[in-house]
Amino acid sequence: MNLRPFSPEDGPATLAIFRAAIRVTAAADYSPEQIEAWAGTDLTQEQWRAKRAATDTVIAEIDGRVAGFTDLDDSGYLDMLFVDPEQTRRGVATALLEWVLAKARDHGIPEVYTDASLTARPFFEHHGFSVTQQRHPVIRGVQLTNFAMRRTV
């Protein structure tokens, strides 16, 4: 597995992984209506690339193909950590999270925080994150459940 910075050419692959992870991996935890609202079918490639380029996004590659991605901003917020459903249980998410934690340490960020889905909560808890609040955000008019989680670096 290779970790490298996001480039504009990664836009289509990362958006496809984002949507597939929601539609496949999270399908057991959210209703079809919630999944479609979260997957953002109205999101364009240009909007997606701009969002990924605006934060420090890293790509995990396996055999030259994008297997997952994550990001971390200067405040310690981890907005996205998504893995291709075909690459789950292969250490991709753990490698990406290790990159996040190392980057936070290197930049003197004392704490990493995220809004974890029902699906992701056990992964983050396994890696030392604690729930600080259960939330019910409304996305595209549909209410979901997620968890504010934090971990000291």
DSSP file (Angstrom, degrees, kcal/mol; ACC not computed):
  #  RESIDUE AA STRUCTURE BP1 BP2  ACC     N-H-->O    O-->H-N    N-H-->O    O-->H-N    TCO  KAPPA ALPHA  PHI   PSI    X-CA   Y-CA   Z-CA
    1    1 A M              0   0    0      0, 0.0     2,-0.4     0, 0.0    61,-0.2   0.000 360.0 360.0 360.0 137.8    0.0    0.0    0.0
    2    2 A N  E     -A   61   0A   0     59,-2.5    59,-3.2     2,-0.0     2,-0.4  -0.967 360.0-155.9-120.1 132.3    1.2    3.4   -0.9
    3    3 A L  E     +A   60   0A   0     -2,-0.4    57,-0.2    57,-0.2    66,-0.0  -0.915  26.5 156.5-105.6 134.6    0.1    6.7    0.7
    4    4 A R  E     -A   59   0A   0     55,-2.2    55,-3.6    -2,-0.4     3,-0.1  -0.967  44.2 -81.5-150.5 162.6    0.4    9.9   -1.4
    5    5 A P  E     -A   58   0A   0      0, 0.0    53,-0.2     0, 0.0     2,-0.1  -0.313  52.1-100.1 -66.0 150.6   -1.1   13.4   -1.6
    6    6 A F        -     0   0    0     51,-2.3    51,-0.1    46,-0.1    63,-0.0  -0.419  38.7-167.9 -64.1 141.2   -4.3   13.9   -3.5
    7    7 A S    >   -     0   0    0     -2,-0.1     3,-2.6    -3,-0.1     4,-0.3  -0.924  37.1-105.4-126.9 158.9   -4.0   15.3   -7.0
    8    8 A P  G >  S+     0   0    0      0, 0.0     3,-1.7     0, 0.0    44,-0.0   0.804 118.4  65.0 -54.2 -30.4   -6.9   16.6   -9.2
    9    9 A E  G 3  S+     0   0    0      1,-0.3     4,-0.4     2,-0.1    -3,-0.0   0.691  91.9  64.8 -65.8 -17.0   -6.8   13.4  -11.3
   10   10 A D  G <> S+     0   0    0     -3,-2.6     4,-2.7     1,-0.2     5,-0.3   0.515  75.3  95.9 -82.0  -5.4   -7.9   11.6   -8.1
   11   11 A G  H <> S+     0   0    0     -3,-1.7     4,-2.4    -4,-0.3     5,-0.3   0.931  83.8  43.2 -53.2 -56.4  -11.3   13.4   -8.1
   12   12 A P  H  > S+     0   0    0      0, 0.0     4,-2.2     0, 0.0    -1,-0.2   0.908 116.5  47.3 -59.9 -42.4  -13.4   10.8  -10.0
   13   13 A A  H  > S+     0   0    0     -4,-0.4     4,-2.1     2,-0.2    -2,-0.2   0.913 114.1  46.1 -67.1 -42.1  -11.9    7.8   -8.0
   14   14 A T  H  X S+     0   0    0     -4,-2.7     4,-2.6     2,-0.2    -1,-0.2   0.891 112.7  49.6 -70.5 -37.4  -12.3    9.4   -4.6
   15   15 A L  H  X S+     0   0    0     -4,-2.4     4,-2.4    -5,-0.3    -1,-0.2   0.909 111.1  50.5 -65.2 -40.3  -15.8   10.6   -5.3
   16   16 A A  H  X S+     0   0    0     -4,-2.2     4,-2.6    -5,-0.3    -2,-0.2   0.900 111.9  47.6 -63.3 -40.4  -16.7    7.1   -6.5
   17   17 A I  H  X S+     0   0    0     -4,-2.1     4,-3.0     2,-0.2     5,-0.3   0.922 109.6  53.4 -66.2 -44.1  -15.2    5.6   -3.3
   18   18 A F  H  X S+     0   0    0     -4,-2.6     4,-1.7     1,-0.2    -2,-0.2   0.944 114.9  40.7 -52.9 -51.6  -17.1    8.1   -1.2
   19   19 A R  H  X S+     0   0    0     -4,-2.4     4,-2.9     2,-0.2    -2,-0.2   0.894 115.6  49.7 -69.2 -40.3  -20.4    7.1   -2.8
   20   20 A A  H  X>S+     0   0    0     -4,-2.6     4,-2.8     2,-0.2     5,-0.7   0.907 109.1  52.2 -66.2 -40.8  -19.7    3.4   -2.8
   21   21 A A  I  <>S+     0   0    0     -4,-3.0     5,-1.9     3,-0.2     4,-0.2   0.897 114.3  43.4 -62.3 -39.2  -18.7    3.3    0.8
   22   22 A I  I  <5S+     0   0    0     -4,-1.7    -2,-0.2    -5,-0.3    -1,-0.2   0.945 119.2  42.2 -69.4 -47.5  -21.9    5.1    1.7
   23   23 A R  I  <5S+     0   0    0     -4,-2.9    -2,-0.2    -5,-0.1    -3,-0.2   0.775 132.0  20.1 -74.0 -26.8  -24.1    2.9   -0.5
   24   24 A V  I ><5S+     0   0    0     -4,-2.8     3,-0.7    -5,-0.2     4,-0.3   0.838 128.8  37.2-106.4 -60.8  -22.4   -0.4    0.3
   25   25 A T  I 3 <S+     0   0    0     -5,-0.7     3,-0.5    -4,-0.2    -3,-0.2   0.891 125.2  38.3 -65.9 -41.2  -20.5   -0.3    3.5
   26   26 A A  T >><S+     0   0    0     -5,-1.9     3,-1.7     1,-0.2     4,-1.1   0.460  87.6  99.4 -89.4  -0.6  -23.0    2.0    5.4
   27   27 A A  T <4 S+     0   0    0     -3,-0.7    -1,-0.2     1,-0.3    -2,-0.1   0.787  77.7  56.8 -59.9 -29.4  -26.1    0.3    3.9
   28   28 A A  T 34 S+     0   0    0     -3,-0.5    -1,-0.3    -4,-0.3    -2,-0.1   0.703 112.7  40.9 -74.1 -18.1  -26.7   -1.8    7.0
   29   29 A D  T <4 S+     0   0    0     -3,-1.7     2,-0.3    -4,-0.1    -2,-0.2   0.577 113.0  47.7-108.1 -12.4  -26.9    1.2    9.3
   30   30 A Y  S  < S-     0   0    0     -4,-1.1    -1,-0.1    -8,-0.1   114,-0.1  -0.934  80.3-109.6-132.9 153.0  -28.8    3.8    7.3
   31   31 A S     >  -     0   0    0     -2,-0.3     4,-2.7     1,-0.1     5,-0.2  -0.330  36.9-106.6 -74.0 161.0  -32.1    3.8    5.3
   32   32 A P  H  > S+     0   0    0      0, 0.0     4,-2.2     0, 0.0     5,-0.2   0.879 122.6  52.3 -55.2 -38.2  -32.1    4.1    1.5
   33   33 A E  H  > S+     0   0    0      2,-0.2     4,-1.9     1,-0.2     5,-0.2   0.912 110.6  47.1 -65.0 -42.3  -33.3    7.7    1.8
   34   34 A Q  H  > S+     0   0    0      2,-0.2     4,-2.5     1,-0.2     5,-0.2   0.905 110.9  52.5 -64.9 -41.6  -30.5    8.6    4.3
   35   35 A I  H  X S+     0   0    0     -4,-2.7     4,-2.6     1,-0.2    -2,-0.2   0.924 110.2  46.6 -62.0 -45.7  -27.9    6.9    2.0
   36   36 A E  H  X>S+     0   0    0     -4,-2.2     4,-0.7     2,-0.2     5,-0.7   0.879 112.9  49.6 -67.4 -36.6  -29.0    8.9   -1.1
   37   37 A A  H ><5S+     0   0    0     -4,-1.9     3,-0.6    -5,-0.2    -2,-0.2   0.928 115.1  44.3 -64.7 -43.8  -29.0   12.2    0.8
   38   38 A W  H 3<5S+     0   0    0     -4,-2.5    -2,-0.2     1,-0.2    -1,-0.2   0.878 105.5  60.9 -68.4 -39.6  -25.6   11.5    2.3
   39   39 A A  H 3<5S-     0   0    0     -4,-2.6    -1,-0.2    -5,-0.2    -2,-0.2   0.667  97.3-141.8 -68.0 -16.2  -24.1   10.3   -1.0
   40   40 A G  T X<5 -     0   0    0     -4,-0.7     3,-2.1    -3,-0.6    -3,-0.1   0.957  23.6-175.0  60.4  61.7  -24.8   13.7   -2.6
   41   41 A T  T 3 <S+     0   0    0     -5,-0.7    -1,-0.1     1,-0.3    -4,-0.1   0.690  83.0  59.8 -64.2 -15.9  -25.9   12.8   -6.1
   42   42 A D  T 3  S+     0   0    0      2,-0.1     2,-0.4     0, 0.0    -1,-0.3   0.487  79.4 110.2 -88.2  -2.3  -26.1   16.6   -6.9
   43   43 A L    <   -     0   0    0     -3,-2.1     2,-0.1    -4,-0.1    -4,-0.0  -0.597  61.6-144.4 -76.0 124.8  -22.4   17.0   -6.1
   44   44 A T     >  -     0   0    0     -2,-0.4     4,-2.5     1,-0.1     5,-0.2  -0.462  21.3-114.7 -88.3 162.0  -20.3   17.7   -9.2
   45   45 A Q  H  > S+     0   0    0      1,-0.2     4,-2.9     2,-0.2     5,-0.2   0.888 118.0  53.4 -58.5 -39.9  -16.8   16.5  -10.0
   46   46 A E  H  > S+     0   0    0      2,-0.2     4,-2.1     1,-0.2    -1,-0.2   0.919 109.7  46.4 -64.9 -43.8  -15.6   20.2   -9.9
   47   47 A Q  H  > S+     0   0    0      2,-0.2     4,-2.2     1,-0.2    -1,-0.2   0.911 114.2  49.3 -63.4 -42.0  -17.1   20.8   -6.4
   48   48 A W  H  X S+     0   0    0     -4,-2.5     4,-2.6     2,-0.2     5,-0.2   0.944 110.8  48.2 -63.2 -49.1  -15.6   17.5   -5.2
   49   49 A R  H  X S+     0   0    0     -4,-2.9     4,-2.6     1,-0.2    -1,-0.2   0.898 111.6  51.0 -59.6 -40.6  -12.1   18.3   -6.5
   50   50 A A  H  X S+     0   0    0     -4,-2.1     4,-1.4    -5,-0.2    -1,-0.2   0.906 110.4  49.0 -63.7 -41.6  -12.3   21.7   -5.0
   51   51 A K  H  < S+     0   0    0     -4,-2.2     4,-0.4     2,-0.2    -2,-0.2   0.922 113.7  45.6 -64.6 -43.9  -13.3   20.3   -1.6
   52   52 A R  H >< S+     0   0    0     -4,-2.6     3,-0.9     1,-0.2     5,-0.4   0.890 113.4  49.5 -67.1 -39.0  -10.5   17.7   -1.6
   53   53 A A  H 3< S+     0   0    0     -4,-2.6    -1,-0.2     1,-0.2    -2,-0.2   0.746 101.2  65.2 -71.7 -22.8   -7.9   20.3   -2.8
   54   54 A A  T 3< S+     0   0    0     -4,-1.4     2,-0.3    -5,-0.2    -1,-0.2   0.608 107.5  39.9 -77.7 -11.7   -8.9   22.7    0.0
   55   55 A T  S <  S-     0   0    0     -3,-0.9     2,-1.3    -4,-0.4    18,-0.1  -0.825 102.3 -87.7-128.8 169.7   -7.8   20.4    2.7
   56   56 A D  E     + B   0  72A   0     16,-0.8    16,-1.2    -2,-0.3     2,-0.4  -0.674  55.8 179.2 -82.0  97.8   -4.8   18.1    3.2
   57   57 A T  E     - B   0  71A   0     -2,-1.3   -51,-2.3    -5,-0.4     2,-0.4  -0.837  11.5-162.7-105.5 136.9   -6.1   14.9    1.6
   58   58 A V  E     -AB   5  70A   0     12,-2.5    12,-1.9    -2,-0.4     2,-0.4  -0.932   7.4-144.8-120.9 145.7   -4.1   11.7    1.3
   59   59 A I  E     -AB   4  69A   0    -55,-3.6   -55,-2.2    -2,-0.4     2,-0.5  -0.856   2.6-148.1-108.7 138.8   -4.8    8.8   -1.0
   60   60 A A  E     -AB   3  68A   0      8,-2.8     7,-3.7    -2,-0.4     8,-1.3  -0.944  20.9-167.5-102.8 126.8   -4.1    5.1   -0.2
   61   61 A E  E     -AB   2  66A   0    -59,-3.2   -59,-2.5    -2,-0.5     2,-0.4  -0.917  13.1-171.0-115.4 141.1   -3.2    3.1   -3.3
   62   62 A I  E >  S- B   0  65A   0      3,-2.5     3,-1.9    -2,-0.4    -2,-0.0  -0.993  81.3 -13.4-127.9 123.8   -3.0   -0.6   -3.8
   63   63 A D  T 3  S-     0   0    0     -2,-0.4    -1,-0.1     1,-0.3     3,-0.1   0.869 130.1 -54.3  52.6  40.1   -1.5   -1.9   -7.0
   64   64 A G  T 3  S+     0   0    0      1,-0.2     2,-0.4   -62,-0.0    -1,-0.3   0.477 115.9 110.9  78.7   2.1   -1.8    1.5   -8.5
   65   65 A R  E <  S-B   62   0A   0     -3,-1.9    -3,-2.5   -52,-0.0     2,-0.3  -0.879  77.2-106.4-112.0 143.7   -5.5    1.9   -7.8
   66   66 A V  E     +B   61   0A   0     -2,-0.4    -5,-0.3    -5,-0.2     3,-0.1  -0.511  39.3 171.8 -66.8 124.0   -7.1    4.3   -5.3
   67   67 A A  E     -     0   0A   0     -7,-3.7    17,-2.9     1,-0.4     2,-0.3   0.595  60.0 -28.9-109.0 -18.7   -8.3    2.2   -2.4
   68   68 A G  E     -BC  60  83A   0     -8,-1.3    -8,-2.8    15,-0.3    -1,-0.4  -0.974  52.9-148.0 179.0 175.1   -9.2    5.0    0.1
   69   69 A F  E     +BC  59  82A   0     13,-2.3    13,-2.2    -2,-0.3     2,-0.3  -0.987   9.6 178.8-158.2 159.7   -8.6    8.5    1.2
   70   70 A T  E     -BC  58  81A   0    -12,-1.9   -12,-2.5    -2,-0.3     2,-0.3  -0.926   9.3-155.2-152.3 176.3   -8.7   10.7    4.3
   71   71 A D  E     -B   57   0A   0      9,-1.1     2,-0.3    -2,-0.3   -14,-0.2  -0.957   5.8-162.8-151.2 168.0   -8.0   14.3    5.3
   72   72 A L  E     -B   56   0A   0    -16,-1.2   -16,-0.8    -2,-0.3     6,-0.2  -0.922  12.0-151.0-155.5 130.5   -7.0   16.5    8.2
   73   73 A D    >   -     0   0    0      4,-2.0     3,-1.6    -2,-0.3   -18,-0.1  -0.454  38.2 -94.9 -97.3 177.8   -7.3   20.3    8.5
   74   74 A D  T 3  S+     0   0    0      1,-0.3    -1,-0.1    -2,-0.1   -19,-0.0   0.658 122.0  57.3 -68.1 -16.1   -5.2   22.6   10.6
   75   75 A S  T 3  S-     0   0    0      2,-0.1    -1,-0.3    34,-0.1    36,-0.2   0.575 122.0-101.4 -88.8  -9.2   -7.6   22.5   13.6
   76   76 A G  S <  S+     0   0    0     -3,-1.6    37,-2.4     1,-0.3     2,-0.6   0.541  71.6 148.8  99.4  10.4   -7.4   18.7   13.9
   77   77 A Y  E     -d  113   0B   0     35,-0.2    -4,-2.0    37,-0.0     2,-0.8  -0.700  34.1-159.7 -84.5 122.1  -10.7   18.0   12.1
   78   78 A L  E     +d  114   0B   0     35,-2.9    37,-0.5    -2,-0.6    -6,-0.2  -0.887  16.4 173.8 -97.1 105.1  -10.8   14.7   10.2
   79   79 A D        +     0   0    0     -2,-0.8     2,-0.4     1,-0.2    -1,-0.2   0.898  59.7  21.3 -82.4 -42.7  -13.7   15.3    7.8
   80   80 A M        +     0   0    0     -9,-0.1    -9,-1.1    34,-0.0     2,-0.3  -0.986  45.4 164.3-137.0 137.2  -13.5   12.2    5.6
   81   81 A L  E     +C   70   0A   0     -2,-0.4     2,-0.4   -11,-0.2   -11,-0.2  -0.804  25.2 162.7-145.5 103.5  -12.0    8.7    5.9
   82   82 A F  E     -C   69   0A   0    -13,-2.2   -13,-2.3    -2,-0.3     2,-0.4  -0.960  19.0-164.1-130.1 142.2  -13.5    6.4    3.2
   83   83 A V  E     -C   68   0A   0     -2,-0.4   -15,-0.3   -15,-0.2   -58,-0.1  -0.968  34.2-103.1-126.5 139.3  -12.3    3.0    1.8
   84   84 A D    >   -     0   0    0    -17,-2.9     3,-2.8    -2,-0.4     4,-0.3  -0.398  32.6-128.2 -55.1 127.7  -13.4    1.3   -1.4
   85   85 A P  G >  S+     0   0    0      0, 0.0     3,-0.9     0, 0.0    -1,-0.2   0.781 109.7  59.5 -54.6 -26.5  -15.8   -1.5   -0.2
   86   86 A E  G 3  S+     0   0    0      1,-0.2    -2,-0.1   -19,-0.0   -19,-0.0   0.599 106.7  48.2 -75.9  -9.7  -13.8   -4.0   -2.2
   87   87 A Q  G X  S+     0   0    0     -3,-2.8     3,-0.7   -20,-0.2     5,-0.5   0.243  81.6 127.6-114.1  11.3  -10.7   -3.1   -0.1
   88   88 A T  T <   +     0   0    0     -3,-0.9    -4,-0.0    -4,-0.3     0, 0.0  -0.290  66.6  27.3 -69.6 157.1  -12.2   -3.3    3.4
   89   89 A R  T 3  S+     0   0    0      1,-0.1    -1,-0.2     0, 0.0    -2,-0.0   0.751  94.0 101.0  64.7  27.5  -10.6   -5.4    6.1
   90   90 A R  S <  S-     0   0    0     -3,-0.7    -2,-0.1     0, 0.0    -1,-0.1   0.216 101.4 -98.4-122.9  12.1   -7.1   -5.0    4.4
   91   91 A G  S  > S+     0   0    0      3,-0.0     4,-2.3     4,-0.0     5,-0.2   0.529  86.7 123.9  87.0   5.8   -5.7   -2.3    6.7
   92   92 A V  H  > S+     0   0    0     -5,-0.5     4,-2.4     2,-0.2     5,-0.2   0.958  76.0  44.5 -65.7 -50.5   -6.5    0.7    4.4
   93   93 A A  H  > S+     0   0    0      1,-0.2     4,-2.6     2,-0.2     5,-0.2   0.902 114.2  50.7 -61.9 -40.6   -8.5    2.6    7.0
   94   94 A T  H  > S+     0   0    0      2,-0.2     4,-2.5     1,-0.2    -1,-0.2   0.922 110.3  48.9 -63.9 -43.4   -5.9    1.9    9.7
   95   95 A A  H  X S+     0   0    0     -4,-2.3     4,-1.8     2,-0.2    -2,-0.2   0.905 112.4  48.9 -62.2 -41.2   -3.1    3.1    7.5
   96   96 A L  H  X S+     0   0    0     -4,-2.4     4,-2.0     2,-0.2    -2,-0.2   0.917 111.5  48.6 -65.4 -42.8   -5.0    6.3    6.6
   97   97 A L  H  X S+     0   0    0     -4,-2.6     4,-2.6     1,-0.2     5,-0.2   0.889 107.7  55.1 -65.4 -38.2   -5.8    7.0   10.3
   98   98 A E  H  X S+     0   0    0     -4,-2.5     4,-2.4     1,-0.2    -1,-0.2   0.889 106.9  51.5 -60.9 -38.0   -2.2    6.4   11.2
   99   99 A W  H  X S+     0   0    0     -4,-1.8     4,-2.7     2,-0.2    -2,-0.2   0.929 109.4  50.5 -61.7 -45.3   -1.3    9.1    8.6
  100  100 A V  H  X S+     0   0    0     -4,-2.0     4,-2.5     1,-0.2    -2,-0.2   0.936 112.6  45.5 -57.7 -48.9   -3.8   11.5   10.2
  101  101 A L  H  X S+     0   0    0     -4,-2.6     4,-2.4     1,-0.2    -1,-0.2   0.887 113.3  49.4 -66.4 -39.1   -2.4   10.9   13.7
  102  102 A A  H  X S+     0   0    0     -4,-2.4     4,-2.8    -5,-0.2    -1,-0.2   0.910 111.3  49.6 -65.4 -41.9    1.2   11.3   12.5
  103  103 A K  H  X S+     0   0    0     -4,-2.7     4,-1.8     2,-0.2     6,-0.2   0.922 110.2  50.9 -62.6 -43.1    0.4   14.5   10.7
  104  104 A A  H  <>S+     0   0    0     -4,-2.5     5,-2.9    -5,-0.2     4,-0.2   0.939 112.4  46.2 -60.1 -46.7   -1.4   15.9   13.8
  105  105 A R  H ><5S+     0   0    0     -4,-2.4     3,-1.5     1,-0.2    -2,-0.2   0.934 111.4  52.0 -59.7 -46.6    1.7   15.1   16.0
  106  106 A D  H 3<5S+     0   0    0     -4,-2.8    -1,-0.2     1,-0.3    -2,-0.2   0.791 113.8  43.9 -61.7 -28.7    4.1   16.6   13.4
  107  107 A H  T 3<5S-     0   0    0     -4,-1.8    -1,-0.3    -3,-0.2    -2,-0.2   0.272 115.5-111.3-101.9  10.4    2.0   19.8   13.3
  108  108 A G  T < 5 +     0   0    0     -3,-1.5    -3,-0.2    -4,-0.2    -2,-0.1   0.759  62.2 154.3  69.2  24.7    1.6   20.1   17.1
  109  109 A I      < -     0   0    0     -5,-2.9    -1,-0.2    -6,-0.2    -2,-0.1  -0.782  29.0-162.1 -86.2 117.0   -2.2   19.4   16.9
  110  110 A P        +     0   0    0      0, 0.0    43,-2.6     0, 0.0     2,-0.3   0.715  67.0  28.0 -77.3 -19.5   -3.0   17.9   20.3
  111  111 A E  E     - E   0 152B   0     41,-0.3     2,-0.4   -36,-0.2    41,-0.2  -1.000  60.6-150.7-146.8 139.7   -6.3   16.4   19.4
  112  112 A V  E     - E   0 151B   0     39,-2.6    39,-2.0    -2,-0.3     2,-0.3  -0.921  21.8-175.7-107.6 135.8   -8.1   14.9   16.4
  113  113 A Y  E     +dE  77 150B   0    -37,-2.4   -35,-2.9    -2,-0.4     2,-0.3  -0.953   6.1 168.6-132.8 153.9  -11.8   15.1   16.1
  114  114 A T  E     -dE  78 149B   0     35,-2.3    35,-2.8    -2,-0.3     2,-0.6  -0.941  38.8-117.8-151.8 167.4  -14.4   13.8   13.7
  115  115 A D  E     - E   0 148B   0    -37,-0.5     2,-0.3    -2,-0.3    33,-0.2  -0.923  42.3-161.4-112.1  99.8  -18.1   13.2   13.1
  116  116 A A  E     - E   0 147B   0     31,-2.8    31,-2.6    -2,-0.6   -36,-0.0  -0.619  10.0-129.6 -91.6 140.2  -18.3    9.4   12.7
  117  117 A S  E  >  - E   0 146B   0     -2,-0.3     4,-2.0    29,-0.2    29,-0.2  -0.220  33.8-100.1 -71.9 169.8  -21.2    7.6   11.2
  118  118 A L  T  4 S+     0   0    0     27,-0.6    -1,-0.1     1,-0.2    28,-0.1   0.881 127.5  50.0 -55.5 -38.5  -23.0    4.7   12.8
  119  119 A T  T  4 S+     0   0    0      1,-0.2     4,-0.4     2,-0.1    -1,-0.2   0.889 114.4  41.5 -69.2 -41.4  -20.8    2.5   10.6
  120  120 A A  T  > S+     0   0    0      1,-0.2     4,-2.2     2,-0.1     3,-0.4   0.691  90.6  87.2 -83.8 -20.0  -17.5    4.1   11.4
  121  121 A R  H  X S+     0   0    0     -4,-2.0     4,-2.7     1,-0.2     5,-0.2   0.889  88.1  49.5 -51.5 -48.7  -18.0    4.6   15.2
  122  122 A P  H  > S+     0   0    0      0, 0.0     4,-2.4     0, 0.0    -1,-0.2   0.888 110.0  52.6 -61.0 -36.6  -16.7    1.1   16.1
  123  123 A F  H  > S+     0   0    0     -3,-0.4     4,-1.1    -4,-0.4    -2,-0.2   0.951 112.5  43.9 -60.8 -49.5  -13.5    1.6   14.0
  124  124 A F  H  <>S+     0   0    0     -4,-2.2     5,-2.5     1,-0.2     3,-0.4   0.894 112.6  51.9 -66.1 -39.1  -12.8    5.0   15.7
  125  125 A E  H ><5S+     0   0    0     -4,-2.7     3,-1.8    -5,-0.3    -1,-0.2   0.912 106.0  55.2 -61.9 -40.8  -13.5    3.6   19.2
  126  126 A H  H 3<5S+     0   0    0     -4,-2.4    -1,-0.2     1,-0.3    -2,-0.2   0.797 107.4  51.8 -60.0 -28.4  -11.1    0.7   18.5
  127  127 A H  T 3<5S-     0   0    0     -4,-1.1    -1,-0.3    -3,-0.4    -2,-0.2   0.061 130.4 -89.6-101.7  24.6   -8.5    3.3   17.7
  128  128 A G  T < 5S+     0   0    0     -3,-1.8    24,-0.3     1,-0.3     2,-0.2   0.516  79.5 137.8  90.3   6.5   -8.9    5.3   20.9
  129  129 A F      < -     0   0    0     -5,-2.5     2,-0.4    -6,-0.1    -1,-0.3  -0.586  37.1-151.9 -83.0 149.0  -11.5    7.8   20.0
  130  130 A S  E     -F  150   0B   0     20,-2.6    20,-2.1    -2,-0.2     2,-0.4  -0.938  18.7-114.9-120.4 144.7  -14.3    8.6   22.4
  131  131 A V  E     +F  149   0B   0     -2,-0.4    18,-0.3    18,-0.2     3,-0.1  -0.621  30.7 174.5 -75.4 130.1  -17.9    9.8   21.7
  132  132 A T  E     -     0   0B   0     16,-3.4     2,-0.3     1,-0.4    17,-0.2   0.608  67.9  -0.2-106.5 -20.7  -18.5   13.3   23.0
  133  133 A Q  E     -F  148   0B   0     15,-1.3    15,-2.8     2,-0.0     2,-0.4  -0.923  58.9-130.6-167.1 139.0  -22.0   13.7   21.6
  134  134 A Q  E     -F  147   0B   0     -2,-0.3     2,-0.3    13,-0.2    13,-0.2  -0.818  37.0-167.3 -88.9 135.8  -24.6   11.9   19.5
  135  135 A R  E     -F  146   0B   0     11,-3.4    11,-1.9    -2,-0.4    -2,-0.0  -0.816  25.8-155.7-125.1 162.5  -25.8   14.2   16.7
  136  136 A H        -     0   0    0     -2,-0.3     9,-0.2     9,-0.2    11,-0.0  -0.576  23.9-175.7-135.5  70.5  -28.7   14.2   14.2
  137  137 A P        -     0   0    0      0, 0.0     7,-2.8     0, 0.0     2,-0.6  -0.309  21.4-132.7 -68.0 152.4  -27.6   16.4   11.2
  138  138 A V  E     -G  143   0C   0      5,-0.2     2,-0.5     3,-0.0     5,-0.3  -0.940  23.8-174.4-107.3 120.5  -30.0   17.1    8.4
  139  139 A I  E >  S-G  142   0C   0      3,-3.1     3,-2.0    -2,-0.6  -101,-0.1  -0.969  71.9 -17.3-119.0 122.5  -28.4   16.6    5.0
  140  140 A R  T 3  S-     0   0    0     -2,-0.5    -1,-0.2     1,-0.3     3,-0.1   0.869 130.9 -50.9  49.7  40.4  -30.5   17.5    1.9
  141  141 A G  T 3  S+     0   0    0      1,-0.2     2,-0.4    -3,-0.1    -1,-0.3   0.501 117.9 109.5  81.7   5.3  -33.6   17.5    4.1
  142  142 A V  E <   -G  139   0C   0     -3,-2.0    -3,-3.1  -108,-0.1     2,-0.4  -0.953  63.9-131.5-120.0 131.5  -33.0   14.1    5.6
  143  143 A Q  E     +G  138   0C   0     -2,-0.4    -5,-0.2    -5,-0.3     2,-0.2  -0.638  28.7 177.5 -83.3 133.8  -32.0   13.5    9.2
  144  144 A L        -     0   0    0     -7,-2.8     2,-0.4    -2,-0.4  -114,-0.0  -0.697  24.6-122.2-120.1 175.7  -29.1   11.1    9.9
  145  145 A T        +     0   0    0     -2,-0.2   -27,-0.6    -9,-0.2     2,-0.3  -0.988  38.0 151.5-121.5 133.7  -27.3   10.0   13.1
  146  146 A N  E     -EF 117 135B   0    -11,-1.9   -11,-3.4    -2,-0.4     2,-0.4  -0.897  33.4-120.0-147.0-178.5  -23.6   10.5   13.7
  147  147 A F  E     -EF 116 134B   0    -31,-2.6   -31,-2.8    -2,-0.3     2,-0.5  -0.985  11.3-134.4-134.2 127.2  -21.2   10.9   16.6
  148  148 A A  E     -EF 115 133B   0    -15,-2.8   -16,-3.4    -2,-0.4   -15,-1.3  -0.691  39.2-178.8 -72.5 125.9  -18.8   13.7   17.6
  149  149 A M  E     -EF 114 131B   0    -35,-2.8   -35,-2.3    -2,-0.5     2,-0.3  -0.957  11.9-171.9-133.3 149.0  -15.6   11.8   18.5
  150  150 A R  E     -EF 113 130B   0    -20,-2.1   -20,-2.6    -2,-0.3     2,-0.3  -0.957   6.5-173.6-139.0 155.6  -12.2   12.9   19.8
  151  151 A R  E     -E  112   0B   0    -39,-2.0   -39,-2.6    -2,-0.3     2,-0.2  -0.963  26.3-125.5-148.8 132.9   -8.8   11.4   20.5
  152  152 A T  E      E  111   0B   0     -2,-0.3   -41,-0.3   -24,-0.3    -2,-0.0  -0.571 360.0 360.0 -71.6 140.2   -5.7   12.9   22.1
  153  153 A V              0   0    0    -43,-2.6   -42,-0.1    -2,-0.2    -1,-0.1   0.469 360.0 360.0 -83.8 360.0   -2.8   12.5   19.8
